[in-house]
Amino acid sequence: MTHSSDSNCENISPLGVLLPDERSCLLTDICIEREYFFVVDNVNRRVKRYRKDDNCLQDYIFLEDPCGICKLFLSSHIVVTEPCNKQLTYVSVEGNMILSSRRKTNKKYSAIRCLDETRLVVGCCELADASVDILDYTGKVHRTINSNEKEYPLFVTPACLACFNEEYVVISDSGTRNVTCINKNDKVEWIIKLKCSPSGVCVSKSGIVYICLYNENKIVTVDNIHNGNIAGSIDDIRLKNPLSISHSTGSLFITEEMPSDRIFQIQIDDPFEGRVVDLSNIHLITTTDHQQISSLISEEEEPQL
C-alpha cells in the first residue's frame, strides 16, 4: 500500500457544537440529510441537528444512550442505536425532531447504516457477540456476518460502517485494525490491514472510500471500492483522534474523540460525483399532537413506509 498526499482538499470549516449547558462532547456519529446534518452527542444524551448552509443549531432531542445514527431511504426519519438499552430508536425529522418508535434488539448494536429500503446493517462490539448483522426495520435479524471461510471471527470491534449501492458493506474494526469490504453475498471483497486503529468510514456515491485513522490523526482514501488499495490521504487538516465521518456531495463531515466538540466540514473535489436526485418524501410514521409516544407503534409492528 502506498500513501500519497491528497491535494483535493480545498476548504476546511470547523464548527463547535458544545451547547451552553454542556462541559464536553462525545460525538460518536454523524449523518447528512438534505440541508441538515445530525450529530450524536453520547455524553450529553442528545442528537443535535444543524443547518448545512450556516451551521446553525436547528434543534435537538434527548435520548438515553444514543450512539450510531443513519437516515432511512425514502423517509423523513432517522434511526439511532441505543446499545445499553438494546434498542433502535426512530425519530421523525420533518419539522421538529420527534420520537416515533423504539424497537428492541437481541444485541447491543453501536454502528448502523441503511442498506436499502427495508434493511439496516448494524455492528455489535460486545466481546462474545461481535458481529455485523442485517436487520429489517423492526430489529429482527435476517442474517449475521461474523466469520470468514476459515471459520474464525472476522470482527472484534466493528464500530463503524458504510454502505455502497446496496451491494457492499465496509466495516472499520479497531479491534483487528482491519477495514473489510463485504459484498451482498457476504463474501469478503478485500481487507486492508493497518498498523493503527481505524475509526470512522464512509463511501462517496462514486465509490471512493474515506477511512479515519484514529491514532495517526488523518483520513486515507481508497479510490475505488472494488480494489481496496489506499491511494492517498487528507493530512493537511489538524485532527485529534478522528472518530466518525460522513459524506455529502462535495463535502466530508468529521468528528473527533472526546472531549472535542468540533465537527470539520471539508470541501472535496470528486469529479465523478453524480447529481443528487431529490426523491419524494414518504412518511414512515404519522402522529398527532394528542397521541402519546408510548402508544405510537407496538413492538411487533413494522414501521409503515
C-alpha positions as CSV (number, residue, x, y, z in Angstrom):
1,M,0.0,0.0,0.0
2,T,1.3,3.4,-0.8
3,H,0.4,6.7,0.9
4,S,0.4,9.9,-1.0
5,S,-0.7,13.4,-0.3
6,D,-4.2,14.2,-1.4
7,S,-4.5,17.7,-2.9
8,N,-8.3,17.6,-3.4
9,C,-8.9,19.3,0.0
10,E,-9.9,22.9,-0.9
11,N,-11.6,24.3,2.1
12,I,-11.9,23.3,5.8
13,S,-14.5,24.7,8.1
14,P,-14.5,23.7,11.9
15,L,-17.7,24.0,13.9
16,G,-18.1,23.8,17.7
17,V,-21.3,22.0,18.8
18,L,-20.9,22.5,22.6
19,L,-24.1,23.9,24.0
20,P,-24.2,26.4,26.9
21,D,-25.2,23.8,29.5
22,E,-22.5,21.3,28.4
23,R,-18.9,20.8,29.5
24,S,-17.6,18.4,26.8
25,C,-18.9,16.3,24.0
26,L,-18.6,12.7,22.8
27,L,-19.6,12.9,19.1
28,T,-20.0,9.2,18.2
29,D,-21.6,9.5,14.8
30,I,-22.9,11.9,12.2
31,C,-25.2,11.7,9.2
32,I,-26.4,14.1,6.5
33,E,-30.0,14.6,5.4
34,R,-30.7,17.1,2.7
35,E,-30.0,20.6,4.1
36,Y,-29.1,19.3,7.6
37,F,-26.5,17.3,9.4
38,F,-27.2,15.3,12.5
39,V,-24.6,14.6,15.1
40,V,-24.9,12.2,18.1
41,D,-23.5,13.5,21.4
42,N,-23.4,10.5,23.6
43,V,-22.1,12.0,26.8
44,N,-24.8,14.7,26.7
45,R,-27.5,12.2,25.6
46,R,-28.5,14.4,22.6
47,V,-29.0,14.1,18.9
48,K,-28.3,17.6,17.5
49,R,-29.4,18.9,14.1
50,Y,-27.6,21.7,12.3
51,R,-28.3,23.5,9.1
52,K,-25.6,22.9,6.5
53,D,-25.7,26.3,4.9
54,D,-25.0,28.4,8.0
55,N,-24.0,25.7,10.7
56,C,-26.8,27.0,13.0
57,L,-28.4,24.7,15.5
58,Q,-31.9,23.8,14.4
59,D,-33.0,21.6,17.3
60,Y,-32.1,18.6,19.4
61,I,-33.7,15.6,21.0
62,F,-32.8,13.8,24.3
63,L,-32.2,10.0,24.2
64,E,-30.8,7.8,26.9
65,D,-27.8,6.2,25.2
66,P,-27.5,7.5,21.6
67,C,-24.6,6.0,19.7
68,G,-24.9,5.4,15.9
69,I,-27.2,7.2,13.5
70,C,-28.3,6.9,9.9
71,K,-31.1,8.3,7.7
72,L,-33.7,6.0,6.2
73,F,-34.2,5.6,2.5
74,L,-37.3,7.4,1.1
75,S,-38.3,8.6,4.6
76,S,-38.5,11.6,6.8
77,H,-36.9,9.6,9.7
78,I,-33.5,8.8,11.2
79,V,-32.7,5.8,13.3
80,V,-30.4,5.9,16.3
81,T,-28.8,2.9,18.1
82,E,-29.0,2.8,21.9
83,P,-26.7,-0.1,22.8
84,C,-27.2,0.0,26.6
85,N,-30.9,-0.4,26.1
86,K,-30.6,-2.9,23.2
87,Q,-32.8,-0.9,21.0
88,L,-33.2,1.1,17.8
89,T,-34.9,4.5,18.2
90,Y,-36.8,6.0,15.2
91,V,-37.0,9.8,15.1
92,S,-39.1,11.9,12.7
93,V,-37.2,14.9,11.4
94,E,-40.0,16.5,9.4
95,G,-40.5,19.7,11.4
96,N,-39.1,19.4,14.9
97,M,-37.4,16.2,15.8
98,I,-40.0,13.9,17.4
99,L,-39.6,10.4,18.9
100,S,-41.6,8.0,16.8
101,S,-41.0,4.5,18.0
102,R,-38.5,2.1,19.6
103,R,-37.5,-1.4,18.5
104,K,-35.9,-3.9,20.9
105,T,-32.9,-5.9,19.6
106,N,-31.1,-9.0,20.9
107,K,-27.7,-7.4,20.9
108,K,-26.1,-4.1,21.9
109,Y,-25.7,-2.5,18.5
110,S,-23.5,0.6,18.1
111,A,-22.9,1.3,14.5
112,I,-25.8,1.5,12.0
113,R,-26.3,2.2,8.3
114,C,-29.3,1.9,6.0
115,L,-28.6,-0.8,3.4
116,D,-31.8,-0.4,1.3
117,E,-35.5,0.4,1.6
118,T,-36.2,-2.5,4.0
119,R,-32.9,-3.4,5.7
120,L,-30.4,-2.0,8.1
121,V,-26.8,-3.1,8.7
122,V,-25.5,-2.9,12.3
123,G,-22.4,-3.6,14.3
124,C,-22.2,-5.2,17.7
125,C,-18.9,-4.7,19.6
126,E,-19.7,-7.0,22.6
127,L,-16.9,-9.4,23.4
128,A,-18.9,-12.6,23.0
129,D,-21.3,-11.3,20.3
130,A,-19.1,-9.2,18.0
131,S,-20.7,-9.3,14.5
132,V,-22.2,-7.4,11.7
133,D,-25.9,-8.1,11.3
134,I,-28.5,-7.4,8.7
135,L,-31.8,-6.4,10.2
136,D,-35.3,-5.4,9.0
137,Y,-36.8,-2.2,10.3
138,T,-38.4,-3.9,13.2
139,G,-35.0,-5.0,14.5
140,K,-35.3,-8.7,13.5
141,V,-32.1,-10.3,12.3
142,H,-32.1,-11.5,8.7
143,R,-28.6,-12.8,8.8
144,T,-25.3,-12.5,10.7
145,I,-21.9,-11.9,9.2
146,N,-19.4,-13.0,11.9
147,S,-16.8,-15.3,10.4
148,N,-15.0,-16.0,7.2
149,E,-14.4,-19.1,5.2
150,K,-11.7,-20.3,7.7
151,E,-14.3,-20.1,10.4
152,Y,-12.6,-17.8,12.9
153,P,-14.0,-14.5,14.0
154,L,-13.7,-11.9,11.3
155,F,-14.8,-9.0,13.5
156,V,-13.8,-8.0,17.0
157,T,-14.9,-4.3,17.3
158,P,-17.0,-3.4,14.2
159,A,-17.6,0.1,15.5
160,C,-18.0,1.9,12.2
161,L,-19.8,1.0,9.0
162,A,-20.5,2.3,5.5
163,C,-22.7,1.1,2.6
164,F,-22.4,1.5,-1.1
165,N,-25.1,0.9,-3.8
166,E,-27.0,-1.7,-1.8
167,E,-24.2,-4.1,-2.7
168,Y,-21.2,-3.5,-0.4
169,V,-20.7,-3.0,3.3
170,V,-17.4,-1.6,4.5
171,I,-16.5,-2.3,8.2
172,S,-13.9,-0.5,10.2
173,D,-12.7,-2.7,13.1
174,S,-10.4,-1.1,15.7
175,G,-10.0,-4.5,17.4
176,T,-8.4,-6.2,14.4
177,R,-7.1,-3.0,12.9
178,N,-8.7,-4.0,9.7
179,V,-11.1,-2.4,7.2
180,T,-13.1,-5.0,5.4
181,C,-15.4,-4.9,2.4
182,I,-18.2,-7.5,2.2
183,N,-20.4,-7.9,-0.9
184,K,-24.1,-8.6,-0.9
185,N,-23.4,-12.4,-0.9
186,D,-21.5,-12.0,2.4
187,K,-18.2,-12.7,0.7
188,V,-15.1,-10.7,1.6
189,E,-14.1,-8.5,-1.3
190,W,-10.9,-7.1,0.4
191,I,-9.3,-6.5,3.7
192,I,-7.0,-3.6,4.4
193,K,-4.6,-4.5,7.3
194,L,-3.5,-1.3,9.1
195,K,-0.8,-0.7,11.7
196,C,-3.0,1.7,13.6
197,S,-6.6,1.7,14.7
198,P,-9.2,2.7,12.1
199,S,-12.3,4.5,13.2
200,G,-15.0,6.2,11.0
201,V,-15.5,5.1,7.4
202,C,-17.7,6.4,4.6
203,V,-18.2,5.9,0.8
204,S,-19.0,8.6,-1.8
205,K,-21.5,8.0,-4.5
206,S,-18.7,7.4,-6.9
207,G,-17.2,4.6,-4.8
208,I,-14.3,6.5,-3.1
209,V,-13.8,5.1,0.5
210,Y,-12.7,7.5,3.2
211,I,-11.2,6.0,6.4
212,C,-10.3,7.8,9.6
213,L,-7.0,6.7,11.2
214,Y,-7.6,7.3,14.9
215,N,-4.0,7.2,16.1
216,E,-2.4,8.9,13.1
217,N,-4.9,11.8,13.1
218,K,-5.7,11.8,9.3
219,I,-8.0,10.5,6.7
220,V,-6.9,8.0,4.0
221,T,-8.7,7.3,0.7
222,V,-9.4,4.2,-1.3
223,D,-10.0,5.5,-4.8
224,N,-12.2,2.5,-5.9
225,I,-14.3,0.4,-3.6
226,H,-13.7,-2.6,-5.9
227,N,-9.9,-2.8,-5.3
228,G,-9.2,-1.9,-1.7
229,N,-6.0,0.0,-2.4
230,I,-5.1,3.0,-0.3
231,A,-4.4,5.8,-2.9
232,G,-3.9,8.9,-0.8
233,S,-4.6,10.8,2.3
234,I,-6.1,14.0,3.6
235,D,-3.4,15.1,6.1
236,D,-3.4,18.9,5.8
237,I,-6.0,19.2,8.5
238,R,-5.2,19.2,12.2
239,L,-7.4,16.4,13.5
240,K,-7.2,15.0,17.0
241,N,-8.3,11.4,17.0
242,P,-11.0,11.5,14.3
243,L,-13.9,9.4,15.4
244,S,-16.7,9.4,12.7
245,I,-17.1,10.6,9.2
246,S,-19.9,11.1,6.7
247,H,-20.0,12.1,3.0
248,S,-22.3,14.5,1.3
249,T,-22.0,15.8,-2.2
250,G,-18.7,17.7,-2.3
251,S,-18.1,17.5,1.4
252,L,-16.9,15.4,4.3
253,F,-18.1,15.8,7.9
254,I,-15.7,14.6,10.6
255,T,-16.0,14.4,14.4
256,E,-13.2,13.9,16.9
257,E,-12.8,11.9,20.1
258,M,-14.0,13.3,23.5
259,P,-13.7,16.0,24.8
260,S,-13.6,17.7,21.4
261,D,-16.8,19.4,20.4
262,R,-15.5,20.1,16.9
263,I,-17.0,19.0,13.6
264,F,-14.9,19.6,10.5
265,Q,-16.5,20.2,7.1
266,I,-14.0,19.6,4.3
267,Q,-14.8,20.6,0.8
268,I,-13.5,17.9,-1.6
269,D,-13.2,17.6,-5.3
270,D,-14.9,14.5,-6.5
271,P,-15.2,14.8,-10.3
272,F,-17.2,11.6,-10.7
273,E,-19.9,12.6,-8.2
274,G,-23.3,12.3,-9.8
275,R,-26.1,14.8,-9.4
276,V,-28.3,14.1,-6.4
277,V,-31.9,13.3,-7.2
278,D,-34.3,14.6,-4.6
279,L,-36.9,11.9,-4.2
280,S,-40.4,12.4,-2.8
281,N,-40.5,12.3,0.9
282,I,-42.5,9.3,2.2
283,H,-43.6,9.3,5.8
284,L,-42.6,6.4,8.0
285,I,-45.0,7.2,10.8
286,T,-47.6,9.9,11.2
287,T,-48.6,11.2,14.6
288,T,-50.9,13.9,16.0
289,D,-50.1,16.3,18.9
290,H,-52.6,14.4,21.1
291,Q,-51.0,10.9,20.8
292,Q,-48.7,9.6,23.4
293,I,-45.2,8.5,22.3
294,S,-45.5,5.2,24.1
295,S,-48.6,4.2,22.1
296,L,-47.4,5.1,18.6
297,I,-46.4,1.7,17.4
298,S,-46.4,-1.6,19.2
299,E,-43.1,-3.5,19.4
300,E,-44.4,-6.2,17.0
301,E,-45.5,-3.8,14.2
302,E,-43.2,-2.9,11.4
303,P,-42.8,0.8,10.5
304,Q,-45.0,1.7,7.6
305,L,-43.3,3.1,4.5
